[in-house]
Amino acid sequence: MTIENDEGLNAIAEVTSSNCGETSGSISIDASDFIGDVTYTLNDGSPQSNPNFNDLAPGSYQVKVSDDSGCDIELEANVSS
């Protein structure tokens, strides 16, 4: 999934499926056009500077991407099995 803004933060989510329902899926976020540092939050968890989320079970996930200018975008990523 790709989110594009005319001005400001943009992001693309790359999803890797899990193996047969195991917790082996992943989501990687590629952010661009940001100001300052970027944080990534999975399902309202703790923000992190690492754009990768690993060891995920199959399911739907919300990823919030935020930069230092206060710009936020949300992506929905589905990890399949």
N, C-alpha and C positions, 0 to 999 in steps of 0.2 A: 504494500500500500504506500502511496506517495501523497503527502500533503504539501501544497505549494501556496505561498502567499506572494502577492505582488511585491510587497516590501517586508523584509524581516526574515525570521526563522523559517526554514523548510526542513523536512525530514522524510526519509525513506526507511521502511522496515523490511528486513530480509528475514524470512522464517525458515528454519530447518525442522522437519517433522521428527517426531519421536519414533522409536522402534517398537512396534506392536504394543502400544499403550504404556511403555516404560517412561520414566522421567529423563528422557535423553534429548528432548527438543530444545531449540534455542531461538532467540530473537536478537538480531543485531540492528542497531539504528545508525544510519548515516545522516548526520545533521549538516546543514550548510546555511550560509547567509546569517549566521548568528553574531551576537555582540558579546564579547567577554567569554566567560566560562559557560559550559552547558551542563545541565544535570538531567538525569534520566530516572523516571520513577515508574515502577511496575505495580499495577493494581493498588494504587494509593499507599505503597510501602515507603521505605526510606529512600530519599534521593541519593543517587550515586553518580560519580563522574565517568564511570565505565559504561559505554554504550551497549554492552553485551549482557544478555540474561541467558544463563545456561541451566541445564538439568530441569527442564520444564515438562510437566505432564501434558497430554493432549488437552486442549481447551481454548477458550477465548481469553485474551489478555488485553488490558488497556495500558498503553505506555504514554506517559506525559513527558514532553521534552520542553525544557525551560532554559532561557539564557539570562545573562545579567541585566538586559534592558527591561526585563519583566514580560517578555514575549513568551507565551505558552502555546503549545499545540498538543493535541492528543491523537494517538493512532490506535487503531484496533488491529490486533494480530491474532490469527488463529493457528494454533499448532495442531496439526493433524497427526494421526498415528499410521 
